[in-house]
């Protein structure tokens, strides 16, 4: 499993989720659920987070929240490690409870509040845990329709204020929006996520790219590579042709043994562009994505032992307009 990319900003708005290891249950009864909620409350209060929506399911959870400080990882560590310790002791088990640390998508402020809160609130209904979102006790949906019992850190007013001059009219609009989602089956707003990490307009994505230019971690993290990459396949081809002294058509001939230029092109394209393996295979003579992956794996191994190929690959990378 690839490592998730973290982009942590002051006043960052995030959709955060995590699943149980092998999709196993992370809660078994209401005692587990109450403890998870208590730890969420403690974490949110300590960190001064503002939660726009939350839902605890049987084998995963959703959080849509804002962090005044750049402390998402620290806070999620407190929540998840504390809960996993409790769960393991209570249920006499060992080992990790969650499949990863967590997944987080940085969201453009106010652009997706309405959609994402509905997506979170309809999760229990889609899973068959409740007939209506407000009937499910382990989410924030009911507080959008009635503030009774809502924790101070739940920012329901912040979301509703965008869609009504009064709370009453905004609540009616939100109730209608939920019902519409139940009737039609809403498309997940997360389908438009860029690099598994960003959700927002092109301008928002570009601003984050610029901010992250010198701050991104290991370039081998796939999402980091995709955010960095502005290199086109055509640019990689031109550099490979120049370094290896070959014509472009030689790079598009499949089933050629010893075609180091073509193999290096596949390696560099997967490393420095966002092009998927299947598309790359189609553009390199109609081979499968699996064949491209095998070629890349072989080149990666050869670079450890073949000094000549390593020197050429480095020359190619030096000539690329890399944004690193």
Beta strands, then each sheet from edge to edge (+ up, - down):
strand 1: 12-19
strand 2: 50-56
strand 3: 60-67
strand 4: 103-107
strand 5: 198-199
sheet 1: 2+ 3- 1+ 4- 5-
end
